[in-house]
Amino acid sequence: MARPLFVRGALALAVMTAVGLAQAATLRIAGANDILTFDPAGQNHQTTLAYQQMVYEALVRYDEKFQIQPALATKWTFVSPTQLRFELRKGVKFHDGAPFTADDVVFSLTRTMTPPSNLTSATQSVKEVKKVDDHTVDVILKGPSPVVLRELVEARIMNKAWAEKNNATKAQDYKAKEENFASRNANGTGPFTLVGWQPDTKTTLKKNPNWWDKPKGNIDEIVFTPIKSAATRSAALISGQVDMVVDPPVQDLERIKRDPNILVIEGPENRTIFFGFDQFRDELMGSNIKGKNPLKDKRVRQALYQAVDMAAIEKTVMRGLGKPTGTMIAPMVNGWTKELGARASKYDVNAAKKLLTDAGYPQGFELTLDCPNDRYVNDEAICQAVTAMWTRIGVKTKLQTNPMSIHSAKIQKFDVSAYMLGWGVATFDALYSLDSLISTVDPKGGAAGNFNCGRMSNPTVDNLIQQIKTEMDEKKRNDMIHEALQIVKNDYNYLPLHDQIRPWAMRKGVTTLHRADDRPMPTWTTIK
């Protein structure tokens, strides 16, 4: 399903190597933003998922080329187009010593698919889960699904008894600022155990000596430190306080690359950075325009689109770490085409002003733009540039920035007018983006539209998405994906900005594999 991944720069120098006689080591990682929760259904947030997958496992997982391979399941068979049978791995134990059984799978998948879970996308194809025996489960599907295995990669398995004992049978409601035992503690089957998580300070993981699999690296401890300050993050790497920085500051990259003790590897990420718009409210929040919402007018959205100079942002803000795009998925994602990737309309300030006038806003209007300031490559700087560009056409834009922990909850409560978000495609298939970002929001809190934070709604696109979910003919399915994405593009429901290029910087002696999902893999990492 996934397209071949092309990685730039010094990847050849940082591929996985045999562990040999390398001694066990501590891997010290730093990044700008922190983990949000350890509840495996609490938040669909990449940094969070990256560390959860070190502790919790799923029935299946990705290999180095993002192909499906066995994990907690050793075998799977389609008994029928809508009945998927998994044979579970025997002898696996949770970190507390409890045996892994079918009861844990039924419990965990049901928990993941039940609101307020924020990972319903991982089970959106699933109707119900049934125990056959202690080591066999049947996953009953809503209909035939070409991507169910890729979805289930993100459906992490918890210990049922542990969750019941600690009153964590229901997924954490993160956007309601709810805490549960599972949000701060963990009990998985994975290669590392959670020793402690101090939010905004440090996360420590220790090697699980009883893991059923064997690591390809020599890491026996992970210490992750969130360092929001760009200068401090760079200094920590250069001074040797940390071994790896997953988001080295763009402005420091050339200096870091010249350091003989540091290696930088870069690769395209499966993440598209975009702006979303409130297309639901009848009155725009916090604006001088009363009784109307200009963002519901396609002409206004197009004006905002044509006011953004993507080439300038690419050159002066991103410095080559963003590839401008016209669609909501990256080139490595199934469904992408060159036609979709082209800009919807050219950068043209005068045309943007005319569109605003035609829409009835010759003097423009006031708008608030919400952005994270610790999540994506130069996120705050991008938003500052776009704020100036929109103000230039008369849309007087006020920028509001927050750490991702606050920004994420805010956009999921629809408490925004315009906002930045980045979307990585865990399945490497466009349905993942279409269903979460573009489907009409499910009022019951299901997977559909769970990150459609501007609440756009198009019945034609909704109908196409439902067909895409069950269409097994690859050409027909991809034609429908193209049609759905083209409608969204033509209606300017979103403003896709660029596909992110993600550099990782590490001390020499660290060898690892760059990942398009921006998730370091300590089990594939060696420190000499």
N, C-alpha and C positions, 0 to 999 in steps of 0.2 A: 504493500500500500504506500509506504513512504518512498519519496524520491531519494536518489543518492545525495549524500551530504558532502558539500565541498567546504573544506576548512583552509583558511588562508594562513600565511605566516609560517611560524616555526613549529607547526604541528609535528613534523617529522622528528623533531628533537624531543617531543614530549609524549610519544606514544607509550603504551604500556610495555613494561619490561618484566622479565622473569624476576621473581623475588630473590632467588638464589639464597645466599647466606645473609642477606640484609637483616639487621636486628630490628625488633619491633620498635615502633616510633610513634610519637605524638604528632598529629597533624593540626596545626594552628591555622584556622581560616578566619578571615575578616571580610565583612561586607557592610554596605551602607544601611541596609534595613534588616530588622530582626524577624525571627519566627513569630507568628501570631498566636499559635496554639499547638498543642500536641494531640488534640482530639482529631483523629483521622478523618472525621466528616465535618470538622468545624469551619474550615476556610479553604477555598480553592485559590491558593496563593503560592507562587512558585518557590519562594524561599522556605516557606513552611513545609510544602510537600517534599522539598529536597532533603530536609532533615527527618521528616516523618518516615520516609522510605528507607532510612538507615535503621530504623527501629521496628517498623511494621512492614509486613509483606502482603502481597496479593496472591491470588491463585496463579497468575501468570506475570511475566515481567519482560522487559526489553533486553536484548543482547546489545553488543557494541554498535550494531548497525540498525537498531530500533526495529528488529524483527522479534516476533513473539516467541518466547521459550518458557518451559515449565518453571514454576516456582513452588508454591504450596500445593499445586496440583501437578501430578506427574503425567496425566493423560486426559484428553477431552474428546468427546465424540458427539456429533449431532445425531441424536436418536431420531429426530425429525427436524424440519426446518425451524421449529420453535421450541425444541427440547434439547438442551445442551447438557450433557452429563460429564461431570468432573470426577476423576479418581484422585483422591487426596494422598499426599505424601505421608507415609507412616513413620512413627518414631520422632516426629517433630515435637518440641516442647516450647512453651512460652517462657519468657524470661523468669517468671516466678516458679517454673517447674511443672506447671499444669500441662497435660497432654493436649495437642491440637487435634480436634475432631470435627465432624460434620456440623455439630451443634454450633460451633464457633463461626462457621461459614454462613449458615442460615441466619444466625443472629446478626452478624456484621453486615452482610449484604442488605438485609432488611433494614437495618439501622441507617445504612448509607442512602437507601432509596426513600427514606421517610423524612419529610420536613420536621424540624428546621435544618436538616443536613444541608450543607453548602456544596456537597460533592455528588448531588443527584445526577450530574452528568456522567458519572462513572457507572451508573446503573440505569441509564435512561431507556435502554432496550429491554430491561428486565421487568417481567410481570410478577413473578414470585419465585421463591427458592424453596426446594423441598429436600429433606433428608431421605436418602435411600437406605443407607446404613452408616455406621460410624465413620467410614472413609469414602463415602460416595454421596454426591449431591447432584440434584437436577436443577438447572437454572431454566425456568420457563420464560420464554420471550414473548413480548407483545406482538411480535411478527418476525418474519425472517430478518436477520441483521447482518450486514457485511462487515460491521466494525465492532461487534460485541466484545471480542477478545481484547481489542485495543482499548475499549472503554474500561474493562475490568482490571487493567493494569493499575488503575488508580483507586480501586476498591480494596482498601486495606483491611486485614483481618485482625479483630480484637478477640480477647478471651471473654467468652460470655459470662462465666462465673465471676471473673474479676470485675466486669462492668456492673453486674448485678450487686455484688458485694459493696461497691463504691458508689452506688446510685448514679451510674453513668450510662444507663441503657438507652437514653435518648441523646441524640447528637446535640452538641453545644450550639446555642443560638447566639452566634458571635455578634451579629449586627444589633442585637438587643443588649449587648455588653454582659451576657450571661457567662458565668464561670461554672465549670463542673470539675470533678476529680480528674477526668481524662484530659482536661485542657492543660493541666500542669504535671501530670504523671502519665506513665506509659507502661504497657505490658504487651510487647509484640513477640514475634518469633525471629526478628531480623538479626543482621550481623553485629549490631551494636545495641547496648542498653542505655537508657536515659539515666544518667547519674544525677543531673540537676539542670534546671533552666531558671535563670534569673533574668526576667525580661529586661531588655535594653542593656544588659551587662555581660552575660556569658551563658553558653550552653555547653555542657560536658557530656560526652558519650564514651562508653567503654566497650571494648571488644567483647562480644558474646562467645565465650569459649565452647558453648554447646550448640552453636549454629550448625544446621544440617549440611550447609555447603562450605566450600573452602574459598577464602579470599585469594585474589590474584596479587594483592599488595601486602605490605607489612605494617599497616596502621593498626595500633591497638588502643589508641585514644584519640578522640577528636575534641578540640576546644574551639568553639565558634564564638567570635566576639563581634557584635555589631558596632561599627565605628562610623557614625554619620558624617563627621567632618572629613572632607576630602583630603585636606592637608595632613591630618592626623593619620588617616588610613594609609596614605603614601609613605609617611614617615615610619609607620609601624613595619611596613614591608621592607623598606630600605635599611632600617636599623636591625632587622632580623627578629623583631618581636613577634611577627607572624610569618608563616611559611607561604601563605597563599592569599591573594585578594581576588575575589570573583568579579569585582566591579572597580578596577583601578580608575581613578579620575581621568577623564579625557585630557584635561589640561596638563597632566603630569606624565602622560604615556611616553612621550619622546624622551623625557629625562629618565624615566624608569627603564626604557629599552636600552639606554646607553650604559646602564649599570651592569658591569660584567658578572655580578652575582645574582642577577635576576633574568628570568626568561618570560617573555610574553607570548601567549598563543591567542589567536583570534579565530572566530568562526561565526558563520551566520546562525542566528537563533531562529527558532520557529515562532517568533513573537512579532506581532504587528503593533506598533504604537499608534493610537488614534484619539480623536476627540469625539465625544458623544454630546447630544443635545436633548434637552427636555422637549419631547413632542407630545406630551400628555396634558399638562396643565392648561387651563384656559387663560390664566394670567401668569406672566413670567415673574418669578420670584425676584424681589430686590431690584426691580427695574423702574424707571420713570414712566414706562408704558403701562397704563392701567386698563384692566378689562380685556386685554389681548395678550397673546403669546406669539411674538414674531417668529420664534423658532419652529412653529408649526407650519410656516410658509416655506415651501421648497425654495422659493427665490431668495429668501433670507439665508437659508442654509448654503445655497450655492454661492451667495455673495461672500459668506465667511470662508468658504472653500477657496474661491478665486483670490481672496485677499492674502492667502498664505503662500509665501515664497519658499517652497520646499527645497529648492536648490540652494538658497542662501542658508537655510537651517542646516542642511547637509554639510555645507562647506565651513561655515563659521562657528556653528554650535556643536555639531556632531563630529566634525573633522574626520569624515569618512566612516564613522561607525553607525550609519543609518542609510539604508538604500530606499530612496523615495518610492512610494507605491500608490496605486489607485484602488486597491481592494483590501479586504479585511483578512486575508490569509497570506502567508509567506510562500515563496516559490517551492519549498520542499514539501508543502502540504498538498495532499491529493485534492484536485479540483482547481488548482491555480492554473491560469493561462497568461500568456504574454499580453493578450488583449485586456484582460481584467486588471493586470498590473500597471497599465498605462494610466496617466492622470485622466480624471473625468472631464476636466476643462482646464485651460491654461491659467497661469498666474496673471491676473489683469486687474489692477486697482480700479481703473475707470469703469470697467465692466461690472465690478463688484458694487461700486457706488450707484450705477444705473439700476442694478437689480434691487438695491435697497429702496431707491426712489420709486420704482415700478411697484414694489410691495407696499408702498405707503409710508416709508420711513426715510424721507429725504434728509432729515437731520440725524438719522441713526437712532440709537437707543442705548440704555445702560445695560450692562451684562456682567455677571460674575462668573469667572472661570476658576474651577477647583482643580488643583493638581497635587500629586504627591511630590515630596522633595527628597526622598531617600530610596526610591525603588528602581527607576529606569535610568539608562545612560543619559546624564544631563537633563533629567526631567524638568527641574525648576527653570533651568536656563532656556529650554525649549518653550515653556509656557510664558516666560518673560518676553521672548521674541514674538510669539503669536499674539500676546496681549497688545504689543505695540502695533502689529500689523492690522489687527481688527480695529484698534482705536483710530488708525490712519484713515479708515473708510467711514468713520463716524460711529462705530459701535464702541462706545466708551467702556472699555473692559477693565474690571477690577480683578486682580489676581489674588487668589486665596490658596495658600499652600499648607500642607500638613504631612506628617509622617504617614506612611502607608497604613499603619495600624488604625489611624483615625480616618484617613481618606476612604479606605475600603468600606468601613462601616457606614460612612456618610453617603456614599454613592448607592450602596445597597438599600438604604432607606429612602432613596429617591430625593434626597435633600440637596439637590444640585440643579443648576440650569444648564451649564456647559462644564464638561469635565474631561480630564485625560485618563486613559486606561491603556494598559498593554495587555495583549492576549496571546499567550502561548498555546499551541495546539497539541495537547497531550497525546491525542490519537494519530496525529499527522494526517487527519482527514477533515475536510471542510465542515462536515456535519457538526463537529464539536463547537465550531464558531457559530454556525448558523443557528443551532438550537439554543445556545446560551445567550448570544448577543442579539439575535435578530427575531427569534420567535416571539410572538405576543406573550407577555408575562402571564404565567400560570397563577391564577389567584389562590390556588391551594398550596403554592410554594414548591412545585415540582421543578424538574430540570428545565423545562421550557422557559426561556427568557430570564433565567436566574441571574444573569449579569446584563440584562437589557435595562440599564439604569436610566435611560431617557424615555423608556416605555414607548418606543416606536411600535406600530402595529400595521401589518399589511396582510390581509386575508389570502391574497394570491401567493405570497411568499410562504405563509404558514402552510398552505396546502402543498406547495412544492417540498417543504421540509418534511412533512409527514410522508410523502412518497419516497423521498431520499432515504428515510430511515429503513425502509423495507425493500427497496429495489435492489435486486441481486445482479442485474445486467449492468456491467461496469460502464459501458458507453452511455446507456440511457440515464444511468444515475449521474454520471459526470456532466451530461448535458443539462440535467435539472439543477445541479449545483451551480453551473455557469449561469443559467437563467436567473436563479434566485439572487446570486451575488451581483449580477448585472442590474437587476431591478433596484437593489439597495444603492448601488453606485449611481444610477441615473437619478434617483430621488434624493441623493445627498443626505441619506439618513445618518450617516457617519462621515467623519473627515479622517480617512486613513492617512497617516503621515509618512511613516517609513517602517521597513523591516529592520529590526535591530541587529547590529553586529556586536557580539559580546567578547571583549578581551578578558582573559584570565592572566594574572601575573603571579609568578611563584619564584621562590628562592631556588637557585640551582641545586640539584640533588633531588628535587621533587619531580617525579614522572607520573603523568596521568593522561587521561584521554579527554579532550574537549568534547562537550556535549551540546547538541543543538537545543536541548531543553533547559540548559543553564543550570544543571544539577551536578555538582561535584560527586564523584563516586569513590569514596575512600577505600572500598573493597578492590578497586582497580588502581590504587595509588601506592607508590613506593617512595620512601625517603631514604636516601643513602647516607 
